């Protein structure tokens, strides 16, 4: 069984920074692409940023230049550094990963989400 656990969310003032973490655990054989998604109240879930196993990255236009996605393959962990946060960044942030295990082919996994609130 695979688990993705996010941490690092919270309340931050506009212009502030947060660093989100996502740790994968379980009988993992390999992790392919990983990504961060977010969902604001009343809106659809949207991609924030993603990173391949080789380190190639892609960002939503709304966070480009303000956010950096990274991963530590040795520790099966992914990060999202967010700077210059805006109220419109307020959302639940979800970790996503394509993971194969000792027992299964590659499957898509989601974390439980971590709340980010940007407000003064």
Phi and psi in radians as a Rosetta constraint file:
Dihedral C 1 N 2 CA 2 C 2 CIRCULARHARMONIC -1.897 0.35
Dihedral N 2 CA 2 C 2 N 3 CIRCULARHARMONIC 2.434 0.35
Dihedral C 2 N 3 CA 3 C 3 CIRCULARHARMONIC -2.207 0.35
Dihedral N 3 CA 3 C 3 N 4 CIRCULARHARMONIC 2.452 0.35
Dihedral C 3 N 4 CA 4 C 4 CIRCULARHARMONIC -2.026 0.35
Dihedral N 4 CA 4 C 4 N 5 CIRCULARHARMONIC 2.171 0.35
Dihedral C 4 N 5 CA 5 C 5 CIRCULARHARMONIC -2.150 0.35
Dihedral N 5 CA 5 C 5 N 6 CIRCULARHARMONIC 2.083 0.35
Dihedral C 5 N 6 CA 6 C 6 CIRCULARHARMONIC -1.600 0.35
Dihedral N 6 CA 6 C 6 N 7 CIRCULARHARMONIC 2.683 0.35
Dihedral C 6 N 7 CA 7 C 7 CIRCULARHARMONIC -2.684 0.35
Dihedral N 7 CA 7 C 7 N 8 CIRCULARHARMONIC 2.875 0.35
Dihedral C 7 N 8 CA 8 C 8 CIRCULARHARMONIC 1.834 0.35
Dihedral N 8 CA 8 C 8 N 9 CIRCULARHARMONIC -0.076 0.35
Dihedral C 8 N 9 CA 9 C 9 CIRCULARHARMONIC -1.281 0.35
Dihedral N 9 CA 9 C 9 N 10 CIRCULARHARMONIC 3.026 0.35
Dihedral C 9 N 10 CA 10 C 10 CIRCULARHARMONIC 2.797 0.35
Dihedral N 10 CA 10 C 10 N 11 CIRCULARHARMONIC -2.910 0.35
Dihedral C 10 N 11 CA 11 C 11 CIRCULARHARMONIC -1.717 0.35
Dihedral N 11 CA 11 C 11 N 12 CIRCULARHARMONIC 2.252 0.35
Dihedral C 11 N 12 CA 12 C 12 CIRCULARHARMONIC -2.450 0.35
Dihedral N 12 CA 12 C 12 N 13 CIRCULARHARMONIC 2.598 0.35
Dihedral C 12 N 13 CA 13 C 13 CIRCULARHARMONIC -1.366 0.35
Dihedral N 13 CA 13 C 13 N 14 CIRCULARHARMONIC 2.692 0.35
Dihedral C 13 N 14 CA 14 C 14 CIRCULARHARMONIC -0.940 0.35
Dihedral N 14 CA 14 C 14 N 15 CIRCULARHARMONIC 2.378 0.35
Dihedral C 14 N 15 CA 15 C 15 CIRCULARHARMONIC 1.590 0.35
Dihedral N 15 CA 15 C 15 N 16 CIRCULARHARMONIC -0.166 0.35
Dihedral C 15 N 16 CA 16 C 16 CIRCULARHARMONIC -1.429 0.35
Dihedral N 16 CA 16 C 16 N 17 CIRCULARHARMONIC -3.060 0.35
Dihedral C 16 N 17 CA 17 C 17 CIRCULARHARMONIC -2.296 0.35
Dihedral N 17 CA 17 C 17 N 18 CIRCULARHARMONIC 2.682 0.35
Dihedral C 17 N 18 CA 18 C 18 CIRCULARHARMONIC -2.506 0.35
Dihedral N 18 CA 18 C 18 N 19 CIRCULARHARMONIC 2.649 0.35
Dihedral C 18 N 19 CA 19 C 19 CIRCULARHARMONIC -2.159 0.35
Dihedral N 19 CA 19 C 19 N 20 CIRCULARHARMONIC 1.998 0.35
Dihedral C 19 N 20 CA 20 C 20 CIRCULARHARMONIC -1.610 0.35
Dihedral N 20 CA 20 C 20 N 21 CIRCULARHARMONIC 2.544 0.35
Dihedral C 20 N 21 CA 21 C 21 CIRCULARHARMONIC -2.196 0.35
Dihedral N 21 CA 21 C 21 N 22 CIRCULARHARMONIC 2.610 0.35
Dihedral C 21 N 22 CA 22 C 22 CIRCULARHARMONIC -2.379 0.35
Dihedral N 22 CA 22 C 22 N 23 CIRCULARHARMONIC 2.098 0.35
Dihedral C 22 N 23 CA 23 C 23 CIRCULARHARMONIC -1.965 0.35
Dihedral N 23 CA 23 C 23 N 24 CIRCULARHARMONIC 2.219 0.35
Dihedral C 23 N 24 CA 24 C 24 CIRCULARHARMONIC -1.713 0.35
Dihedral N 24 CA 24 C 24 N 25 CIRCULARHARMONIC 2.457 0.35
Dihedral C 24 N 25 CA 25 C 25 CIRCULARHARMONIC -2.509 0.35
Dihedral N 25 CA 25 C 25 N 26 CIRCULARHARMONIC 2.813 0.35
Dihedral C 25 N 26 CA 26 C 26 CIRCULARHARMONIC 2.209 0.35
Dihedral N 26 CA 26 C 26 N 27 CIRCULARHARMONIC -2.894 0.35
Dihedral C 26 N 27 CA 27 C 27 CIRCULARHARMONIC -1.461 0.35
Dihedral N 27 CA 27 C 27 N 28 CIRCULARHARMONIC 1.094 0.35
Dihedral C 27 N 28 CA 28 C 28 CIRCULARHARMONIC -1.402 0.35
Dihedral N 28 CA 28 C 28 N 29 CIRCULARHARMONIC 2.309 0.35
Dihedral C 28 N 29 CA 29 C 29 CIRCULARHARMONIC -1.715 0.35
Dihedral N 29 CA 29 C 29 N 30 CIRCULARHARMONIC -0.784 0.35
Dihedral C 29 N 30 CA 30 C 30 CIRCULARHARMONIC -2.754 0.35
Dihedral N 30 CA 30 C 30 N 31 CIRCULARHARMONIC 2.678 0.35
Dihedral C 30 N 31 CA 31 C 31 CIRCULARHARMONIC -2.100 0.35
Dihedral N 31 CA 31 C 31 N 32 CIRCULARHARMONIC 2.172 0.35
Dihedral C 31 N 32 CA 32 C 32 CIRCULARHARMONIC -1.557 0.35
Dihedral N 32 CA 32 C 32 N 33 CIRCULARHARMONIC -2.166 0.35
Dihedral C 32 N 33 CA 33 C 33 CIRCULARHARMONIC -1.216 0.35
Dihedral N 33 CA 33 C 33 N 34 CIRCULARHARMONIC 2.560 0.35
Dihedral C 33 N 34 CA 34 C 34 CIRCULARHARMONIC -2.255 0.35
Dihedral N 34 CA 34 C 34 N 35 CIRCULARHARMONIC 2.721 0.35
Dihedral C 34 N 35 CA 35 C 35 CIRCULARHARMONIC -2.762 0.35
Dihedral N 35 CA 35 C 35 N 36 CIRCULARHARMONIC 2.836 0.35
Dihedral C 35 N 36 CA 36 C 36 CIRCULARHARMONIC -1.963 0.35
Dihedral N 36 CA 36 C 36 N 37 CIRCULARHARMONIC 2.321 0.35
Dihedral C 36 N 37 CA 37 C 37 CIRCULARHARMONIC -2.157 0.35
Dihedral N 37 CA 37 C 37 N 38 CIRCULARHARMONIC 2.824 0.35
Dihedral C 37 N 38 CA 38 C 38 CIRCULARHARMONIC -2.477 0.35
Dihedral N 38 CA 38 C 38 N 39 CIRCULARHARMONIC 2.692 0.35
Dihedral C 38 N 39 CA 39 C 39 CIRCULARHARMONIC -2.434 0.35
Dihedral N 39 CA 39 C 39 N 40 CIRCULARHARMONIC 2.042 0.35
Dihedral C 39 N 40 CA 40 C 40 CIRCULARHARMONIC -1.584 0.35
Dihedral N 40 CA 40 C 40 N 41 CIRCULARHARMONIC 2.748 0.35
Dihedral C 40 N 41 CA 41 C 41 CIRCULARHARMONIC -0.965 0.35
Dihedral N 41 CA 41 C 41 N 42 CIRCULARHARMONIC 2.254 0.35
Dihedral C 41 N 42 CA 42 C 42 CIRCULARHARMONIC 1.356 0.35
Dihedral N 42 CA 42 C 42 N 43 CIRCULARHARMONIC 0.083 0.35
Dihedral C 42 N 43 CA 43 C 43 CIRCULARHARMONIC -2.118 0.35
Dihedral N 43 CA 43 C 43 N 44 CIRCULARHARMONIC 2.836 0.35
Dihedral C 43 N 44 CA 44 C 44 CIRCULARHARMONIC -1.359 0.35
Dihedral N 44 CA 44 C 44 N 45 CIRCULARHARMONIC 2.706 0.35
Dihedral C 44 N 45 CA 45 C 45 CIRCULARHARMONIC -1.150 0.35
Dihedral N 45 CA 45 C 45 N 46 CIRCULARHARMONIC 2.390 0.35
Dihedral C 45 N 46 CA 46 C 46 CIRCULARHARMONIC -2.316 0.35
Dihedral N 46 CA 46 C 46 N 47 CIRCULARHARMONIC 2.661 0.35
Dihedral C 46 N 47 CA 47 C 47 CIRCULARHARMONIC -1.254 0.35
Dihedral N 47 CA 47 C 47 N 48 CIRCULARHARMONIC 2.350 0.35
Dihedral C 47 N 48 CA 48 C 48 CIRCULARHARMONIC -1.756 0.35
Dihedral N 48 CA 48 C 48 N 49 CIRCULARHARMONIC -0.904 0.35
Dihedral C 48 N 49 CA 49 C 49 CIRCULARHARMONIC -2.834 0.35
Dihedral N 49 CA 49 C 49 N 50 CIRCULARHARMONIC 2.703 0.35
Dihedral C 49 N 50 CA 50 C 50 CIRCULARHARMONIC -2.515 0.35
Dihedral N 50 CA 50 C 50 N 51 CIRCULARHARMONIC 2.770 0.35
Dihedral C 50 N 51 CA 51 C 51 CIRCULARHARMONIC -2.522 0.35
Dihedral N 51 CA 51 C 51 N 52 CIRCULARHARMONIC 2.364 0.35
Dihedral C 51 N 52 CA 52 C 52 CIRCULARHARMONIC -1.449 0.35
Dihedral N 52 CA 52 C 52 N 53 CIRCULARHARMONIC 3.007 0.35
Dihedral C 52 N 53 CA 53 C 53 CIRCULARHARMONIC -1.127 0.35
Dihedral N 53 CA 53 C 53 N 54 CIRCULARHARMONIC -0.419 0.35
Dihedral C 53 N 54 CA 54 C 54 CIRCULARHARMONIC -1.531 0.35
Dihedral N 54 CA 54 C 54 N 55 CIRCULARHARMONIC -0.096 0.35
Dihedral C 54 N 55 CA 55 C 55 CIRCULARHARMONIC 1.752 0.35
Dihedral N 55 CA 55 C 55 N 56 CIRCULARHARMONIC 0.031 0.35
Dihedral C 55 N 56 CA 56 C 56 CIRCULARHARMONIC -1.245 0.35
Dihedral N 56 CA 56 C 56 N 57 CIRCULARHARMONIC 2.446 0.35
Dihedral C 56 N 57 CA 57 C 57 CIRCULARHARMONIC -2.171 0.35
Dihedral N 57 CA 57 C 57 N 58 CIRCULARHARMONIC 2.773 0.35
Dihedral C 57 N 58 CA 58 C 58 CIRCULARHARMONIC -2.598 0.35
Dihedral N 58 CA 58 C 58 N 59 CIRCULARHARMONIC 2.408 0.35
Dihedral C 58 N 59 CA 59 C 59 CIRCULARHARMONIC -2.244 0.35
Dihedral N 59 CA 59 C 59 N 60 CIRCULARHARMONIC 2.608 0.35
Dihedral C 59 N 60 CA 60 C 60 CIRCULARHARMONIC -1.189 0.35
Dihedral N 60 CA 60 C 60 N 61 CIRCULARHARMONIC 2.569 0.35
Dihedral C 60 N 61 CA 61 C 61 CIRCULARHARMONIC -1.008 0.35
Dihedral N 61 CA 61 C 61 N 62 CIRCULARHARMONIC -0.570 0.35
Dihedral C 61 N 62 CA 62 C 62 CIRCULARHARMONIC -1.174 0.35
Dihedral N 62 CA 62 C 62 N 63 CIRCULARHARMONIC -0.358 0.35
Dihedral C 62 N 63 CA 63 C 63 CIRCULARHARMONIC -2.070 0.35
Dihedral N 63 CA 63 C 63 N 64 CIRCULARHARMONIC -0.085 0.35
Dihedral C 63 N 64 CA 64 C 64 CIRCULARHARMONIC -1.045 0.35
Dihedral N 64 CA 64 C 64 N 65 CIRCULARHARMONIC 2.313 0.35
Dihedral C 64 N 65 CA 65 C 65 CIRCULARHARMONIC 1.550 0.35
Dihedral N 65 CA 65 C 65 N 66 CIRCULARHARMONIC -0.253 0.35
Dihedral C 65 N 66 CA 66 C 66 CIRCULARHARMONIC -1.990 0.35
Dihedral N 66 CA 66 C 66 N 67 CIRCULARHARMONIC -0.229 0.35
Dihedral C 66 N 67 CA 67 C 67 CIRCULARHARMONIC -2.284 0.35
Dihedral N 67 CA 67 C 67 N 68 CIRCULARHARMONIC 2.631 0.35
Dihedral C 67 N 68 CA 68 C 68 CIRCULARHARMONIC -2.340 0.35
Dihedral N 68 CA 68 C 68 N 69 CIRCULARHARMONIC 2.145 0.35
Dihedral C 68 N 69 CA 69 C 69 CIRCULARHARMONIC -1.725 0.35
Dihedral N 69 CA 69 C 69 N 70 CIRCULARHARMONIC 2.486 0.35
Dihedral C 69 N 70 CA 70 C 70 CIRCULARHARMONIC -2.634 0.35
Dihedral N 70 CA 70 C 70 N 71 CIRCULARHARMONIC 2.949 0.35
Dihedral C 70 N 71 CA 71 C 71 CIRCULARHARMONIC -2.612 0.35
Dihedral N 71 CA 71 C 71 N 72 CIRCULARHARMONIC 2.687 0.35
Dihedral C 71 N 72 CA 72 C 72 CIRCULARHARMONIC -2.038 0.35
Dihedral N 72 CA 72 C 72 N 73 CIRCULARHARMONIC 1.719 0.35
Dihedral C 72 N 73 CA 73 C 73 CIRCULARHARMONIC -1.109 0.35
Dihedral N 73 CA 73 C 73 N 74 CIRCULARHARMONIC -0.543 0.35
Dihedral C 73 N 74 CA 74 C 74 CIRCULARHARMONIC -1.181 0.35
Dihedral N 74 CA 74 C 74 N 75 CIRCULARHARMONIC -0.464 0.35
Dihedral C 74 N 75 CA 75 C 75 CIRCULARHARMONIC -1.943 0.35
Dihedral N 75 CA 75 C 75 N 76 CIRCULARHARMONIC 0.131 0.35
Dihedral C 75 N 76 CA 76 C 76 CIRCULARHARMONIC 0.887 0.35
Dihedral N 76 CA 76 C 76 N 77 CIRCULARHARMONIC 0.834 0.35
Dihedral C 76 N 77 CA 77 C 77 CIRCULARHARMONIC -2.295 0.35
Dihedral N 77 CA 77 C 77 N 78 CIRCULARHARMONIC 2.556 0.35
Dihedral C 77 N 78 CA 78 C 78 CIRCULARHARMONIC -2.266 0.35
Dihedral N 78 CA 78 C 78 N 79 CIRCULARHARMONIC 2.641 0.35
Dihedral C 78 N 79 CA 79 C 79 CIRCULARHARMONIC -2.305 0.35
Dihedral N 79 CA 79 C 79 N 80 CIRCULARHARMONIC 2.715 0.35
Dihedral C 79 N 80 CA 80 C 80 CIRCULARHARMONIC -2.398 0.35
Dihedral N 80 CA 80 C 80 N 81 CIRCULARHARMONIC 1.928 0.35
Dihedral C 80 N 81 CA 81 C 81 CIRCULARHARMONIC -1.584 0.35
Dihedral N 81 CA 81 C 81 N 82 CIRCULARHARMONIC 2.098 0.35
Dihedral C 81 N 82 CA 82 C 82 CIRCULARHARMONIC -2.056 0.35
Dihedral N 82 CA 82 C 82 N 83 CIRCULARHARMONIC 2.185 0.35
Dihedral C 82 N 83 CA 83 C 83 CIRCULARHARMONIC -2.081 0.35
Dihedral N 83 CA 83 C 83 N 84 CIRCULARHARMONIC 2.902 0.35
Dihedral C 83 N 84 CA 84 C 84 CIRCULARHARMONIC 0.838 0.35
Dihedral N 84 CA 84 C 84 N 85 CIRCULARHARMONIC 0.863 0.35
Dihedral C 84 N 85 CA 85 C 85 CIRCULARHARMONIC -1.147 0.35
Dihedral N 85 CA 85 C 85 N 86 CIRCULARHARMONIC 2.539 0.35
Dihedral C 85 N 86 CA 86 C 86 CIRCULARHARMONIC -2.098 0.35
Dihedral N 86 CA 86 C 86 N 87 CIRCULARHARMONIC 2.740 0.35
Dihedral C 86 N 87 CA 87 C 87 CIRCULARHARMONIC -0.953 0.35
Dihedral N 87 CA 87 C 87 N 88 CIRCULARHARMONIC -0.570 0.35
Dihedral C 87 N 88 CA 88 C 88 CIRCULARHARMONIC -1.259 0.35
Dihedral N 88 CA 88 C 88 N 89 CIRCULARHARMONIC -0.103 0.35
Dihedral C 88 N 89 CA 89 C 89 CIRCULARHARMONIC -1.442 0.35
Dihedral N 89 CA 89 C 89 N 90 CIRCULARHARMONIC -0.125 0.35
Dihedral C 89 N 90 CA 90 C 90 CIRCULARHARMONIC -1.089 0.35
Dihedral N 90 CA 90 C 90 N 91 CIRCULARHARMONIC 2.169 0.35
Dihedral C 90 N 91 CA 91 C 91 CIRCULARHARMONIC -3.103 0.35
Dihedral N 91 CA 91 C 91 N 92 CIRCULARHARMONIC 2.988 0.35
Dihedral C 91 N 92 CA 92 C 92 CIRCULARHARMONIC -1.549 0.35
Dihedral N 92 CA 92 C 92 N 93 CIRCULARHARMONIC 2.223 0.35
Dihedral C 92 N 93 CA 93 C 93 CIRCULARHARMONIC -1.781 0.35
Dihedral N 93 CA 93 C 93 N 94 CIRCULARHARMONIC 2.250 0.35
Dihedral C 93 N 94 CA 94 C 94 CIRCULARHARMONIC -2.018 0.35
Dihedral N 94 CA 94 C 94 N 95 CIRCULARHARMONIC 2.440 0.35
Dihedral C 94 N 95 CA 95 C 95 CIRCULARHARMONIC -1.583 0.35
Dihedral N 95 CA 95 C 95 N 96 CIRCULARHARMONIC 2.454 0.35
Dihedral C 95 N 96 CA 96 C 96 CIRCULARHARMONIC -2.370 0.35
Dihedral N 96 CA 96 C 96 N 97 CIRCULARHARMONIC 2.484 0.35
Dihedral C 96 N 97 CA 97 C 97 CIRCULARHARMONIC -2.682 0.35
Dihedral N 97 CA 97 C 97 N 98 CIRCULARHARMONIC 2.565 0.35
Dihedral C 97 N 98 CA 98 C 98 CIRCULARHARMONIC -1.701 0.35
Dihedral N 98 CA 98 C 98 N 99 CIRCULARHARMONIC 1.986 0.35
Dihedral C 98 N 99 CA 99 C 99 CIRCULARHARMONIC -2.277 0.35
Dihedral N 99 CA 99 C 99 N 100 CIRCULARHARMONIC 2.342 0.35
Dihedral C 99 N 100 CA 100 C 100 CIRCULARHARMONIC -1.884 0.35
Dihedral N 100 CA 100 C 100 N 101 CIRCULARHARMONIC 2.543 0.35
Dihedral C 100 N 101 CA 101 C 101 CIRCULARHARMONIC -2.069 0.35
Dihedral N 101 CA 101 C 101 N 102 CIRCULARHARMONIC -3.106 0.35
Dihedral C 101 N 102 CA 102 C 102 CIRCULARHARMONIC -1.108 0.35
Dihedral N 102 CA 102 C 102 N 103 CIRCULARHARMONIC -0.373 0.35
Dihedral C 102 N 103 CA 103 C 103 CIRCULARHARMONIC -2.039 0.35
Dihedral N 103 CA 103 C 103 N 104 CIRCULARHARMONIC -0.235 0.35
Dihedral C 103 N 104 CA 104 C 104 CIRCULARHARMONIC -2.350 0.35
Dihedral N 104 CA 104 C 104 N 105 CIRCULARHARMONIC 2.700 0.35
Dihedral C 104 N 105 CA 105 C 105 CIRCULARHARMONIC -1.266 0.35
Dihedral N 105 CA 105 C 105 N 106 CIRCULARHARMONIC -3.120 0.35
Dihedral C 105 N 106 CA 106 C 106 CIRCULARHARMONIC -1.081 0.35
Dihedral N 106 CA 106 C 106 N 107 CIRCULARHARMONIC 2.225 0.35
Dihedral C 106 N 107 CA 107 C 107 CIRCULARHARMONIC -2.250 0.35
Dihedral N 107 CA 107 C 107 N 108 CIRCULARHARMONIC 2.789 0.35
Dihedral C 107 N 108 CA 108 C 108 CIRCULARHARMONIC -1.658 0.35
Dihedral N 108 CA 108 C 108 N 109 CIRCULARHARMONIC 2.168 0.35
Dihedral C 108 N 109 CA 109 C 109 CIRCULARHARMONIC -2.083 0.35
Dihedral N 109 CA 109 C 109 N 110 CIRCULARHARMONIC 2.618 0.35
Dihedral C 109 N 110 CA 110 C 110 CIRCULARHARMONIC -2.193 0.35
Dihedral N 110 CA 110 C 110 N 111 CIRCULARHARMONIC 2.564 0.35
Dihedral C 110 N 111 CA 111 C 111 CIRCULARHARMONIC -1.462 0.35
Dihedral N 111 CA 111 C 111 N 112 CIRCULARHARMONIC 3.130 0.35
Dihedral C 111 N 112 CA 112 C 112 CIRCULARHARMONIC -1.486 0.35
Dihedral N 112 CA 112 C 112 N 113 CIRCULARHARMONIC -0.237 0.35
Dihedral C 112 N 113 CA 113 C 113 CIRCULARHARMONIC 1.700 0.35
Dihedral N 113 CA 113 C 113 N 114 CIRCULARHARMONIC 2.625 0.35
Dihedral C 113 N 114 CA 114 C 114 CIRCULARHARMONIC -2.361 0.35
Dihedral N 114 CA 114 C 114 N 115 CIRCULARHARMONIC 2.341 0.35
Dihedral C 114 N 115 CA 115 C 115 CIRCULARHARMONIC -1.394 0.35
Dihedral N 115 CA 115 C 115 N 116 CIRCULARHARMONIC 2.282 0.35
Dihedral C 115 N 116 CA 116 C 116 CIRCULARHARMONIC -2.065 0.35
Dihedral N 116 CA 116 C 116 N 117 CIRCULARHARMONIC 2.150 0.35
Dihedral C 116 N 117 CA 117 C 117 CIRCULARHARMONIC -2.165 0.35
Dihedral N 117 CA 117 C 117 N 118 CIRCULARHARMONIC 2.141 0.35
Dihedral C 117 N 118 CA 118 C 118 CIRCULARHARMONIC -1.935 0.35
Dihedral N 118 CA 118 C 118 N 119 CIRCULARHARMONIC 1.928 0.35
Dihedral C 118 N 119 CA 119 C 119 CIRCULARHARMONIC -2.789 0.35
Dihedral N 119 CA 119 C 119 N 120 CIRCULARHARMONIC 2.586 0.35
